[in-house]
Amino acid sequence: MSAHNVTITDTNSHPLGAKARADDYHRRIVLGGPFEKGSIEGAPIIIEDDVWINFGAAILKGVRIGRGAVVAAGSVVTKDVPPWTLVAGVPAKEIRPLEER
């Protein structure tokens, strides 16, 4: 389950280098050119069964959220979350284990 305003993104959606970002902005926004992937890298996200992602959380590329895990509101998940674990914060950190069903 997920609450409202959850962001799940499997890519940075923009170049990381300052010059590449500026060039991309100029090409797409100023000149109206098409989106080009270029150096942007993606990675799959895996969300296992019985996970609860609370409102305003962000799940970033390459993350696996284990079965039964809970992501607290407003958290930013940048690393894998073990099964049956509560994570919270920016970046999300393990708070405590949860009872398995």
C-alpha positions as CSV (number, residue, x, y, z in Angstrom):
1,M,0.0,0.0,0.0
2,S,1.0,3.6,-0.5
3,A,-0.4,6.8,0.8
4,H,-0.8,10.0,-1.1
5,N,2.1,12.1,-2.6
6,V,4.5,9.1,-2.7
7,T,7.3,9.5,-5.3
8,I,8.8,6.4,-6.9
9,T,11.5,7.2,-9.4
10,D,13.9,4.8,-11.2
11,T,16.1,7.5,-12.7
12,N,17.7,10.8,-11.8
13,S,15.8,12.3,-14.7
14,H,18.6,14.8,-15.3
15,P,22.3,14.8,-15.8
16,L,24.4,15.1,-12.6
17,G,27.2,17.3,-14.0
18,A,26.5,21.1,-13.8
19,K,27.5,21.8,-17.4
20,A,25.5,18.8,-18.7
21,R,22.5,20.0,-16.7
22,A,22.7,23.5,-18.0
23,D,23.1,22.2,-21.6
24,D,20.1,19.9,-21.1
25,Y,18.0,22.7,-19.7
26,H,18.9,25.1,-22.5
27,R,18.2,22.4,-25.2
28,R,14.8,21.3,-23.7
29,I,13.4,24.3,-22.0
30,V,14.8,27.3,-23.8
31,L,14.9,25.8,-27.3
32,G,12.0,23.4,-26.9
33,G,14.0,20.3,-27.9
34,P,13.1,16.7,-27.1
35,F,14.2,14.8,-24.1
36,E,17.4,12.9,-24.7
37,K,18.5,10.3,-22.1
38,G,22.2,11.1,-22.6
39,S,24.2,10.2,-19.4
40,I,21.1,9.7,-17.3
41,E,21.2,6.3,-15.5
42,G,18.3,4.3,-14.3
43,A,17.9,1.3,-12.0
44,P,14.9,-0.8,-11.2
45,I,12.9,-0.5,-7.9
46,I,11.5,-3.6,-6.3
47,I,8.7,-3.3,-3.7
48,E,7.8,-6.7,-2.2
49,D,4.5,-7.8,-0.7
50,D,2.9,-6.3,2.4
51,V,4.9,-3.0,2.2
52,W,3.3,0.2,3.5
53,I,4.7,3.5,2.1
54,N,3.4,6.5,4.0
55,F,2.6,9.9,2.6
56,G,5.2,12.1,1.1
57,A,7.9,9.4,1.0
58,A,10.3,9.2,-1.9
59,I,11.7,5.9,-3.2
60,L,14.8,6.4,-5.3
61,K,16.4,4.3,-8.1
62,G,17.9,0.9,-7.4
63,V,16.1,0.2,-4.1
64,R,14.5,-3.0,-2.9
65,I,12.0,-2.7,-0.1
66,G,11.6,-6.0,1.6
67,R,8.4,-7.8,2.5
68,G,6.4,-6.3,5.3
69,A,8.6,-3.2,5.6
70,V,7.1,0.2,6.6
71,V,8.4,3.5,5.2
72,A,7.6,6.5,7.5
73,A,6.0,9.6,6.2
74,G,8.4,12.0,4.4
75,S,11.2,9.5,4.3
76,V,13.7,9.4,1.4
77,V,14.7,5.8,0.7
78,T,18.1,5.6,-0.9
79,K,19.2,2.1,0.1
80,D,17.6,-1.3,0.4
81,V,15.1,-1.8,3.2
82,P,15.2,-5.3,4.9
83,P,12.0,-7.2,5.3
84,W,9.8,-6.5,8.3
85,T,11.7,-3.2,9.2
86,L,10.5,0.3,9.9
87,V,12.6,3.0,8.3
88,A,12.3,6.8,8.6
89,G,14.2,9.9,7.9
90,V,16.2,11.7,5.2
91,P,17.9,9.5,4.2
92,A,15.8,6.7,5.6
93,K,17.4,4.7,8.3
94,E,16.3,1.6,10.2
95,I,14.3,2.5,13.3
96,R,13.3,-1.0,14.5
97,P,12.3,-4.4,13.4
98,L,8.6,-5.2,12.9
99,E,6.7,-8.3,13.8
100,E,6.3,-10.8,11.0
101,R,2.9,-12.1,10.2
